[in-house]
Amino acid sequence: MDAQKQEEARVMILDYVKKEYIDDDDVTLDYDTPLISSGYVDSFSMVSLLVFLEKKFSIKIPPSQATPAAFDSVNKIAELVSRFVG
């Protein structure tokens, strides 16, 4: 995945996380904000985020790769996605 596409993916992932999981307008997220370890994304949300990523990018992320550590920031999620995008 080239740098421009990776940046587009990061923006899309951050927007999705904000829209789906953050109810408080005062919460400021960036690409490195811990999502799981800060409690913004829980295990159920992680599954729905995984489904979103697989559909949006037409990829299949193996369960062994879909770990809380891999989903703990937008940057980490984008890195994970880039490994599976053709």
N, C-alpha and C positions, 0 to 999 in steps of 0.2 A: 504494500500500500504506500503510495507516494505521500510526501509531506502535506500536500494540499488536501488530499482525501482523508488523511489521518486527522487534520485539523477540522475538517467538516464533520467527521465522525465524532470527535470530542465535543464540538458544539451541539450536535444532535443528541448525544448521550446526556450532556449536562442539562439541556432543555427538557428532555424526557424525565430525568430524575427530579428536577425542580417541579415540573407539572404534576407528576404522579405521586411523589412522596413527601413533598415539603408543603405543609399547610401554613407555616408561619412566614409572613412576608419579611420579617426582620432577619431571617436566616440568610446568610451570604455563603454561597458555595462557589468554589473554584475547582479547577481541574485536579488539585491535590488534596481537597478536603476529604478527610476520612469519612466514608459513607457508612460502612458497617460498624466499625469500631466506635463511631460516634452515635450510633443508633438511628441514623437517618434512613437506612435501608436494613430491613430485617430479613430473615430467611425466606419468608413468603414473598416479600417484595423482590428478593434476589431471583426467585424463580420466574416471576413475571417479567423482570428485566431481561433475563436470559431468553425468554420467548420473544420479546421485542427485538433483541439483537439478532437472533437467528432469522426472524422474518425480514427485518429491515435490510440486513446485509446478505441474505440468502446463504447462510452458513449453518454448520452444525458444530456446536461446541461440546466436546465429550464431557460427561459428568466429572471425570477426573481432573479436568481443567477448570471447571466452574466452581472454584473454591471461594470462600469468603475473602481470602487474601487477594485473589485475582479481581474481586469486585469491590475493593475497599476505596477506590478513588476513580474518578473519570479517566485519568491518565492510565491507570492499570487496566481498566475495562477496554479502553481504546487499543492498548498494546495487545490484549487478549484477542480482540476482534481482528486486528491486523494480521495475526498469525494464521487466521483461517480464511481471510479474504483472498481470492485467487489472484 
